Amino acid sequence: MRTTLDLPADLLNEAMQVTKTPTKTKVIILALEELIRKSTIAELKAFKGTVDLDIDLDMIRARR
């Protein structure tokens, strides 16, 4: 999909240097993937401590 964007050249160039990504397209794709990954992790962290698995580890270990 082709899209026209007005991006700050210095920001784009710095992102390309930092990530060692050779093209503008690839660095933008990488940035979008990273944004999605971080957002997903943040959503998963919201569940921390809220899931009760009710597992008896001693019983599981004794089965071996």
C-alpha positions as CSV (number, residue, x, y, z in Angstrom):
1,M,0.0,0.0,0.0
2,R,1.4,3.4,-1.0
3,T,1.0,6.2,1.5
4,T,2.4,9.7,1.5
5,L,3.9,10.8,4.9
6,D,5.4,14.0,6.0
7,L,8.1,12.8,8.4
8,P,11.0,14.8,10.0
9,A,14.1,13.8,8.0
10,D,16.4,13.9,11.0
11,L,14.1,11.6,13.0
12,L,13.8,9.1,10.1
13,N,17.6,9.2,9.5
14,E,18.4,8.6,13.2
15,A,16.0,5.7,13.4
16,M,17.6,4.2,10.3
17,Q,21.1,4.6,11.9
18,V,20.1,3.3,15.3
19,T,18.4,0.2,14.0
20,K,20.8,-0.3,11.1
21,T,17.9,-0.5,8.8
22,P,18.8,0.3,5.2
23,T,15.5,1.7,3.9
24,K,12.9,4.1,5.0
25,T,10.1,1.7,4.4
26,K,11.8,-1.0,6.5
27,V,12.4,1.3,9.4
28,I,8.8,2.5,9.4
29,I,7.6,-1.2,9.3
30,L,9.9,-2.0,12.1
31,A,8.7,1.0,14.2
32,L,5.0,-0.1,13.7
33,E,5.8,-3.7,14.6
34,E,7.6,-2.5,17.8
35,L,4.7,-0.2,18.7
36,I,2.2,-3.1,18.3
37,R,4.5,-5.4,20.3
38,K,4.9,-3.0,23.2
39,S,1.1,-2.3,23.3
40,T,0.4,-6.0,23.4
41,I,2.9,-6.5,26.3
42,A,1.3,-3.6,28.2
43,E,-2.1,-5.2,27.8
44,L,-0.8,-8.5,29.0
45,K,0.8,-6.9,32.1
46,A,-2.6,-5.6,33.1
47,F,-3.6,-9.3,33.8
48,K,-0.6,-9.8,36.2
49,G,-1.9,-11.3,39.4
50,T,-5.5,-11.5,38.2
51,V,-5.4,-15.1,36.9
52,D,-5.9,-17.8,39.5
53,L,-4.7,-21.1,38.2
54,D,-5.4,-23.1,41.3
55,I,-2.5,-25.5,40.7
56,D,-1.0,-27.7,43.4
57,L,2.7,-27.8,42.4
58,D,3.5,-30.4,45.0
59,M,0.9,-32.8,43.6
60,I,2.2,-32.2,40.0
61,R,5.8,-32.8,41.1
62,A,4.9,-36.0,43.0
63,R,3.4,-37.6,39.8
64,R,6.9,-37.9,38.3
